[in-house]
Amino acid sequence: MRKFFPGFSLLAAMALMLAAKASLAEDHDLRVVVSIKPVHSLMASLMKGVRPPELLVGKGEIPYGWKPTAEQKAHIKDADIVIWAGPELEKSLAPVIEALPKDKLVLTLLDSLDLKILPSRWNDTDRDPYFWLDSRNALMLIDVLTKMLMDKDYARAHLYKRNRDALFEKLAELDRRLEYGYRGLKGGVVLAYYDTQQYFEQAYALKLGGVLSPSPDVPVNAATLLKERQKVQAGEYACLLTEARMKMPALDLLLGGADINHVELDSFGSTLEPGEGLYLKLMNHNTSLIKACVNKTAAKLEAATKPEAAPAPVPDHIGGRFVLTDHKGNMVTEEDMKGKYQLIYFGYTYCPDVCPTSLSVMMTALKKIDPEAKRIQPYFITVDPQRDTQKVMADYVNYFGKTLIGLRGTEEMTQRLIKEFGVVVEKVVDDPAHPEKYLIDHTASLYLMGPDGRFITKFAHGISPKQLVEKLREYVK
């Protein structure tokens, strides 16, 4: 039988224990080691006000050809948290990580289920390590890192949360600018010397026509070099992308005196000062160079991606009265949608990347939120009723799940609904000879409406299924 001092409650004892733990935590500066500069930059922002994280691959260096020093190995061993991309990128770190004790907190980012990790285009067993070049991954990553810091150093949880919110605002603004401007990157076909841009290519519709090699570790294949040289000489490429600090022994043979736009990207931020602002500088640097290199629609993209560009005006009251038709041909009004929480996404079926990703996130989250999911009805409202007929909508929504309802209206009703919800929509015609093959840049947020039809909140594009589940549980009571 446990004994307590007279007048000393169990609750008070627990409070003292927690206070003692908090005091110990405050006396201990969390020691964090991060391998590469883009991730270190995000971590430095999250740890502002405490001991800054240590960077392994420093200024002027890239992971290829880099090896940790004896001092760095000792710091890794003594660290509370070690963060690296994975063996596909930091090969020399792999044996050091393997030798660490099993209870060491090691975050291998390429293993994360919260990030969008693409497979390598060169090897079925490898993953593409350049995940940070999709700004939506950065948005998801800061939540992964924040939770890890708060779990490990709960005494400073409030500080990490505050830093996270400030960083999220900056990254969300970057993502918004890229989201509305990325179509301009389709102005011409691009050749990349090394395969660093698959994430950027998928996220922002960069038109990559060829790649010489996966990395500096792999010599350029002679047949590939000859094929791409012929295309360069024939003027089939608008731009050549290379990378800072990456040796390119076949570059002169590739160009052969050809006149081609050529820019040197810096995807690791190797030429930039490490620290809090590096990630934003890196993304702006690379995007600006690609825009200028492609050149055909650079002026339009420049206007769409200026940092000072004002956000689209949001109506005072989101939502309104409407009459739509679902993908089965039934009439649906705002009154018919009441009674359940409504999770609404505006998009169109011809959307190449953003819409499928957002709908997949929404439906995956709803599968994980049982039993609350029974109280939430997902909707997909098209902003392109001209092409999204009832049959097209039916085929499309069925791909994502039986519970998803597709809605379409007349052109006039669609424009009214877009205005009522504050959705930004812009038609983009890449080829004037084929105006029917247009694309649409649009707001990619998820709208949560209450059972009474009133607007509750929006979830920014780039949220992971896990994060969406957590957010929905805050509102669906």
C-alpha positions as CSV (number, residue, x, y, z in Angstrom):
1,M,0.0,0.0,0.0
2,R,1.4,3.4,-1.1
3,K,1.8,6.1,1.6
4,F,1.6,9.9,1.1
5,F,2.4,12.7,3.5
6,P,-0.5,14.0,5.5
7,G,-2.5,16.6,3.6
8,F,-0.5,15.9,0.4
9,S,-2.8,14.9,-2.4
10,L,-1.9,12.6,-5.4
11,L,-2.8,15.5,-7.7
12,A,-0.3,17.8,-5.9
13,A,2.4,15.1,-6.1
14,M,1.9,14.8,-9.8
15,A,2.1,18.5,-10.2
16,L,5.4,18.7,-8.4
17,M,6.8,15.8,-10.5
18,L,5.8,17.6,-13.7
19,A,7.2,20.9,-12.5
20,A,10.5,19.1,-11.7
21,K,10.6,17.6,-15.1
22,A,9.9,20.9,-16.7
23,S,12.7,22.5,-14.7
24,L,15.1,19.8,-15.8
25,A,14.0,20.3,-19.4
26,E,14.5,24.0,-19.3
27,D,18.1,23.5,-18.0
28,H,18.9,21.2,-20.9
29,D,19.4,22.8,-24.3
30,L,18.1,20.4,-26.9
31,R,21.0,19.3,-29.2
32,V,19.8,18.9,-32.8
33,V,22.0,17.9,-35.8
34,V,20.7,18.4,-39.3
35,S,22.4,17.1,-42.5
36,I,21.5,19.5,-45.3
37,K,20.9,23.3,-45.5
38,P,17.2,23.4,-46.7
39,V,16.0,21.3,-43.8
40,H,18.4,23.0,-41.4
41,S,16.9,26.3,-42.4
42,L,13.4,25.2,-41.5
43,M,14.7,23.7,-38.2
44,A,16.5,26.9,-37.4
45,S,13.3,28.9,-37.7
46,L,11.4,26.4,-35.5
47,M,14.2,26.6,-32.8
48,K,14.5,30.4,-32.8
49,G,15.1,31.5,-29.3
50,V,16.8,28.3,-28.1
51,R,20.0,26.5,-29.0
52,P,20.3,26.5,-32.8
53,P,20.6,23.2,-34.7
54,E,24.0,22.2,-36.0
55,L,24.5,21.9,-39.8
56,L,26.6,19.1,-41.2
57,V,26.9,19.9,-44.9
58,G,28.0,23.5,-44.7
59,K,28.5,26.5,-46.9
60,G,30.0,25.6,-50.3
61,E,29.3,21.9,-49.8
62,I,26.8,19.5,-51.2
63,P,26.1,15.9,-50.0
64,Y,27.8,14.4,-53.1
65,G,31.4,13.8,-52.2
66,W,31.0,15.0,-48.6
67,K,32.1,13.0,-45.6
68,P,31.5,13.8,-41.9
69,T,34.6,14.8,-39.9
70,A,35.6,13.0,-36.7
71,E,34.2,16.0,-34.8
72,Q,30.9,15.9,-36.6
73,K,30.6,12.1,-35.9
74,A,31.1,12.9,-32.2
75,H,28.4,15.6,-32.3
76,I,26.0,13.2,-34.0
77,K,26.6,10.6,-31.3
78,D,26.0,13.2,-28.6
79,A,22.9,14.8,-30.2
80,D,19.4,14.4,-28.8
81,I,18.0,14.5,-32.4
82,V,19.6,13.6,-35.7
83,I,17.8,14.6,-38.9
84,W,18.9,13.5,-42.4
85,A,17.3,12.8,-45.7
86,G,18.3,9.2,-46.2
87,P,20.9,6.9,-47.8
88,E,19.9,8.0,-51.3
89,L,21.4,11.4,-50.6
90,E,23.9,11.3,-47.7
91,K,25.6,8.0,-48.4
92,S,28.5,8.8,-46.2
93,L,26.2,9.3,-43.2
94,A,24.5,5.9,-43.5
95,P,27.1,3.9,-41.6
96,V,27.3,6.6,-38.9
97,I,23.5,6.5,-38.5
98,E,23.6,2.7,-38.4
99,A,26.1,2.7,-35.6
100,L,24.0,4.9,-33.3
101,P,22.2,3.3,-30.4
102,K,18.7,2.1,-31.1
103,D,17.1,4.5,-28.7
104,K,18.7,7.5,-30.5
105,L,16.0,9.8,-32.0
106,V,16.8,9.7,-35.7
107,L,14.5,11.2,-38.3
108,T,15.0,9.8,-41.8
109,L,12.9,12.1,-43.9
110,L,12.6,9.9,-46.9
111,D,10.9,7.3,-44.6
112,S,8.2,9.9,-43.5
113,L,4.6,8.9,-44.3
114,D,3.6,12.6,-43.9
115,L,5.6,13.8,-46.9
116,K,5.1,13.3,-50.6
117,I,8.1,11.1,-51.5
118,L,8.5,10.3,-55.2
119,P,10.3,7.2,-56.5
120,S,13.5,7.6,-58.3
121,R,13.2,7.7,-62.1
122,W,16.4,5.7,-62.4
123,N,16.1,2.9,-59.9
124,D,12.9,1.2,-58.7
125,T,14.4,0.6,-55.2
126,D,15.4,4.2,-54.6
127,R,13.5,7.3,-53.7
128,D,14.0,10.8,-55.1
129,P,15.7,12.8,-52.3
130,Y,14.8,16.3,-53.4
131,F,11.5,16.5,-51.5
132,W,12.0,20.1,-50.3
133,L,11.7,21.5,-53.8
134,D,7.9,21.1,-53.5
135,S,6.9,23.8,-51.1
136,R,3.9,21.8,-50.0
137,N,6.3,19.2,-48.6
138,A,7.9,22.0,-46.6
139,L,4.5,23.0,-45.2
140,M,4.0,19.4,-44.1
141,L,7.5,19.0,-42.9
142,I,7.4,21.9,-40.4
143,D,4.5,20.2,-38.6
144,V,6.4,16.9,-38.4
145,L,9.4,18.7,-37.0
146,T,7.3,20.9,-34.6
147,K,5.6,17.8,-33.1
148,M,9.0,16.1,-32.7
149,L,10.4,19.1,-30.9
150,M,7.4,19.5,-28.6
151,D,7.4,15.8,-27.7
152,K,11.1,15.9,-26.9
153,D,11.2,19.3,-25.2
154,Y,7.7,19.9,-23.8
155,A,8.9,22.7,-21.5
156,R,9.4,24.9,-24.6
157,A,6.3,23.6,-26.5
158,H,4.8,27.0,-26.6
159,L,7.9,28.5,-28.2
160,Y,8.1,25.9,-30.9
161,K,4.3,26.3,-31.6
162,R,4.8,30.1,-31.9
163,N,7.8,29.7,-34.2
164,R,5.9,27.1,-36.3
165,D,2.9,29.5,-36.9
166,A,5.2,32.3,-38.0
167,L,7.1,30.0,-40.4
168,F,3.9,28.4,-41.7
169,E,2.6,31.9,-42.7
170,K,5.7,32.6,-44.7
171,L,5.7,29.2,-46.4
172,A,2.0,29.3,-47.2
173,E,2.6,32.7,-48.9
174,L,5.4,31.2,-51.0
175,D,3.2,28.2,-51.9
176,R,0.3,30.5,-52.8
177,R,2.5,32.5,-55.2
178,L,3.9,29.4,-56.8
179,E,0.4,27.9,-57.0
180,Y,-1.0,30.8,-59.0
181,G,2.1,31.3,-61.1
182,Y,3.5,27.9,-61.9
183,R,1.6,27.5,-65.2
184,G,4.0,30.1,-66.7
185,L,6.8,27.5,-66.4
186,K,5.3,25.6,-69.2
187,G,6.6,28.1,-71.7
188,G,9.2,25.7,-73.1
189,V,10.8,22.3,-72.8
190,V,13.7,22.1,-70.4
191,L,16.8,19.9,-70.3
192,A,18.4,19.1,-66.9
193,Y,21.9,17.9,-66.5
194,Y,21.1,16.2,-63.2
195,D,17.7,14.9,-62.1
196,T,17.1,17.3,-59.2
197,Q,13.8,18.8,-60.4
198,Q,11.2,16.0,-60.4
199,Y,9.3,17.4,-57.4
200,F,9.4,20.9,-58.8
201,E,8.3,19.5,-62.2
202,Q,5.3,17.7,-60.8
203,A,4.2,20.5,-58.4
204,Y,4.6,23.4,-60.7
205,A,4.1,21.9,-64.2
206,L,7.7,22.5,-65.3
207,K,8.1,20.8,-68.7
208,L,11.2,18.7,-68.3
209,G,12.1,17.0,-71.6
210,G,15.3,15.3,-70.8
211,V,17.8,14.5,-68.0
212,L,21.4,13.3,-68.5
213,S,22.2,11.7,-65.1
214,P,20.5,11.1,-61.7
215,S,23.5,12.6,-59.8
216,P,27.2,13.4,-59.9
217,D,27.8,9.8,-58.6
218,V,26.6,8.4,-62.0
219,P,28.6,9.2,-65.2
220,V,26.5,10.3,-68.2
221,N,25.7,7.5,-70.5
222,A,27.3,8.0,-74.0
223,A,24.1,7.1,-75.8
224,T,22.1,9.5,-73.7
225,L,24.7,12.3,-74.2
226,L,24.5,11.8,-78.0
227,K,20.7,11.8,-78.1
228,E,20.4,15.0,-76.0
229,R,23.2,16.7,-77.9
230,Q,21.3,16.3,-81.1
231,K,18.2,17.8,-79.5
232,V,20.2,20.7,-78.2
233,Q,21.7,21.4,-81.7
234,A,18.2,21.2,-83.2
235,G,16.9,23.8,-80.9
236,E,14.4,21.5,-79.2
237,Y,15.1,22.8,-75.7
238,A,14.3,26.3,-74.4
239,C,16.6,26.0,-71.4
240,L,19.4,23.9,-69.8
241,L,19.4,23.5,-66.0
242,T,22.6,22.7,-64.1
243,E,23.3,22.7,-60.4
244,A,25.8,24.7,-58.3
245,R,28.8,22.7,-57.0
246,M,28.0,19.7,-59.1
247,K,30.7,18.7,-61.6
248,M,29.6,18.3,-65.2
249,P,32.4,16.7,-67.2
250,A,30.2,16.2,-70.3
251,L,28.9,19.7,-70.5
252,D,31.1,21.0,-73.3
253,L,30.3,17.8,-75.3
254,L,26.6,18.3,-74.7
255,L,26.5,21.9,-75.9
256,G,29.0,21.7,-78.7
257,G,28.9,25.5,-79.2
258,A,25.1,25.5,-79.4
259,D,23.3,28.7,-78.3
260,I,20.9,27.7,-75.5
261,N,19.7,29.5,-72.4
262,H,21.6,28.0,-69.4
263,V,21.2,28.7,-65.7
264,E,22.8,27.2,-62.6
265,L,20.3,26.3,-59.9
266,D,21.3,25.9,-56.2
267,S,18.9,23.3,-54.9
268,F,21.0,22.7,-51.8
269,G,21.6,26.4,-51.1
270,S,25.3,25.7,-51.3
271,T,26.1,29.3,-52.2
272,L,23.8,30.8,-49.6
273,E,24.4,31.6,-45.9
274,P,22.8,28.9,-43.7
275,G,20.1,29.9,-41.3
276,E,16.4,30.8,-41.0
277,G,15.9,32.6,-44.3
278,L,17.7,30.2,-46.6
279,Y,14.8,28.0,-47.6
280,L,12.8,30.9,-48.9
281,K,15.8,32.4,-50.7
282,L,16.6,29.0,-52.3
283,M,13.1,28.5,-53.6
284,N,12.8,32.1,-54.9
285,H,16.3,31.9,-56.4
286,N,15.6,28.6,-58.3
287,T,12.1,29.7,-59.5
288,S,13.4,33.1,-60.8
289,L,16.2,31.5,-62.7
290,I,13.9,28.9,-64.3
291,K,11.4,31.6,-65.2
292,A,14.0,33.7,-66.9
293,C,15.5,30.8,-68.7
294,V,12.2,29.5,-70.1
295,N,11.5,33.1,-70.9
296,K,8.3,32.8,-73.1
297,T,5.8,33.5,-70.4
298,A,8.2,35.0,-67.8
299,A,6.5,38.4,-67.7
300,K,3.1,36.9,-66.8
301,L,4.6,34.6,-64.2
302,E,6.6,37.4,-62.7
303,A,3.4,39.4,-62.0
304,A,1.8,36.3,-60.5
305,T,4.6,35.4,-58.1
306,K,5.9,38.8,-56.7
307,P,6.2,38.5,-52.9
308,E,4.3,41.8,-52.5
309,A,1.3,40.5,-54.5
310,A,-1.8,41.0,-52.5
311,P,-3.9,38.0,-51.7
312,A,-7.3,37.6,-53.3
313,P,-10.1,39.4,-51.5
314,V,-12.1,37.2,-49.3
315,P,-15.9,37.9,-49.0
316,D,-17.2,38.9,-45.7
317,H,-19.6,36.0,-45.8
318,I,-18.5,32.7,-47.3
319,G,-21.2,30.6,-48.9
320,G,-24.6,31.5,-50.2
321,R,-27.6,30.3,-52.2
322,F,-27.2,28.1,-55.2
323,V,-28.7,25.4,-57.4
324,L,-26.4,22.7,-58.7
325,T,-26.6,19.2,-60.2
326,D,-24.8,16.3,-58.7
327,H,-22.9,13.7,-60.8
328,K,-26.1,11.5,-60.8
329,G,-28.3,14.2,-62.2
330,N,-30.0,15.2,-59.0
331,M,-30.7,18.9,-58.2
332,V,-28.8,20.1,-55.1
333,T,-29.2,23.4,-53.2
334,E,-27.5,24.8,-50.2
335,E,-30.5,23.6,-48.1
336,D,-30.0,20.0,-49.3
337,M,-26.4,20.0,-48.0
338,K,-27.4,21.0,-44.5
339,G,-27.5,18.4,-41.7
340,K,-23.9,17.3,-42.0
341,Y,-20.5,19.0,-42.0
342,Q,-19.5,19.7,-45.6
343,L,-15.9,19.4,-46.8
344,I,-15.8,21.2,-50.1
345,Y,-13.1,21.3,-52.8
346,F,-13.3,23.5,-55.9
347,G,-11.4,22.2,-59.0
348,Y,-11.8,20.6,-62.4
349,T,-11.4,17.1,-63.8
350,Y,-8.7,18.1,-66.4
351,C,-6.4,19.4,-63.6
352,P,-3.1,17.6,-64.0
353,D,-1.8,17.5,-60.4
354,V,-3.2,19.8,-57.8
355,C,-6.8,18.5,-57.8
356,P,-6.1,14.8,-57.7
357,T,-3.7,15.3,-54.9
358,S,-6.1,17.4,-52.9
359,L,-9.0,15.1,-53.4
360,S,-6.8,12.1,-52.5
361,V,-5.8,13.9,-49.2
362,M,-9.4,14.7,-48.4
363,M,-10.7,11.2,-49.0
364,T,-7.8,9.5,-47.3
365,A,-8.4,11.7,-44.2
366,L,-12.1,10.8,-44.1
367,K,-11.2,7.1,-44.2
368,K,-9.0,7.6,-41.1
369,I,-11.4,9.7,-39.1
370,D,-14.1,7.0,-38.3
371,P,-16.6,7.4,-36.7
372,E,-16.6,11.2,-37.3
373,A,-16.5,10.6,-41.0
374,K,-20.2,9.7,-41.0
375,R,-21.0,13.3,-40.0
376,I,-18.9,14.8,-42.8
377,Q,-20.0,14.9,-46.5
378,P,-17.2,15.5,-49.1
379,Y,-18.0,17.5,-52.2
380,F,-16.1,18.3,-55.4
381,I,-17.5,21.4,-57.2
382,T,-16.2,22.0,-60.7
383,V,-15.0,25.4,-61.8
384,D,-15.1,24.2,-65.4
385,P,-18.7,23.2,-66.2
386,Q,-18.1,23.6,-69.9
387,R,-16.0,20.4,-70.1
388,D,-17.1,18.8,-66.8
389,T,-20.3,17.2,-68.0
390,Q,-22.4,15.0,-65.7
391,K,-20.9,11.9,-67.2
392,V,-17.3,13.2,-66.9
393,M,-18.0,14.2,-63.3
394,A,-19.5,10.7,-62.5
395,D,-16.5,8.9,-63.9
396,Y,-14.1,11.2,-62.1
397,V,-15.5,11.2,-58.5
398,N,-16.0,7.5,-58.5
399,Y,-12.3,7.1,-58.8
400,F,-11.8,8.8,-55.4
401,G,-14.6,7.1,-53.4
402,K,-18.2,6.2,-53.3
403,T,-19.0,9.0,-50.7
404,L,-17.6,11.8,-52.8
405,I,-20.4,13.9,-54.5
406,G,-19.5,15.8,-57.6
407,L,-21.4,19.1,-58.3
408,R,-21.7,21.3,-61.4
409,G,-23.7,24.3,-62.3
410,T,-24.4,26.6,-65.2
411,E,-21.7,29.0,-66.2
412,E,-23.6,31.8,-64.5
413,M,-24.2,29.8,-61.3
414,T,-20.6,28.7,-61.2
415,Q,-19.3,32.3,-61.4
416,R,-21.7,33.3,-58.7
417,L,-20.6,30.4,-56.5
418,I,-16.9,31.2,-57.1
419,K,-17.6,34.7,-55.9
420,E,-19.6,33.7,-52.9
421,F,-16.7,31.4,-51.7
422,G,-13.9,33.8,-52.6
423,V,-12.3,31.2,-55.0
424,V,-9.7,32.6,-57.4
425,V,-10.0,31.2,-60.9
426,E,-8.0,32.0,-64.0
427,K,-8.1,30.3,-67.4
428,V,-4.6,29.8,-68.9
429,V,-4.2,29.0,-72.7
430,D,-0.7,27.7,-73.4
431,D,-1.3,27.2,-77.1
432,P,-3.3,29.8,-78.9
433,A,-3.8,27.4,-81.8
434,H,-5.7,25.1,-79.5
435,P,-7.7,27.3,-77.1
436,E,-9.9,24.4,-76.1
437,K,-6.9,22.8,-74.3
438,Y,-6.8,25.4,-71.6
439,L,-5.8,24.9,-68.0
440,I,-7.2,26.6,-64.9
441,D,-5.3,28.1,-62.0
442,H,-7.5,28.1,-59.0
443,T,-7.6,28.3,-55.2
444,A,-6.8,24.8,-53.9
445,S,-8.1,25.1,-50.3
446,L,-10.6,22.8,-48.6
447,Y,-13.7,24.6,-47.2
448,L,-15.3,23.2,-44.0
449,M,-19.0,24.2,-43.6
450,G,-21.1,23.5,-40.6
451,P,-24.3,21.4,-40.5
452,D,-26.2,24.7,-40.5
453,G,-24.4,25.7,-43.8
454,R,-22.2,28.3,-42.1
455,F,-18.6,28.6,-43.0
456,I,-16.2,27.3,-40.3
457,T,-12.6,27.4,-41.7
458,K,-10.4,26.7,-44.7
459,F,-7.5,24.2,-44.9
460,A,-4.6,25.2,-47.0
461,H,-3.4,23.2,-49.9
462,G,-0.4,21.0,-48.9
463,I,-2.0,19.7,-45.7
464,S,-1.3,15.9,-45.2
465,P,-4.1,13.4,-44.5
466,K,-2.9,13.0,-40.9
467,Q,-2.9,16.8,-40.3
468,L,-6.3,17.1,-41.9
469,V,-7.7,14.4,-39.5
470,E,-6.3,16.3,-36.5
471,K,-7.8,19.6,-37.7
472,L,-11.2,18.1,-38.5
473,R,-11.4,16.6,-35.0
474,E,-10.9,20.1,-33.6
475,Y,-14.1,21.2,-35.3
476,V,-16.4,18.2,-35.8
477,K,-17.9,17.7,-32.3
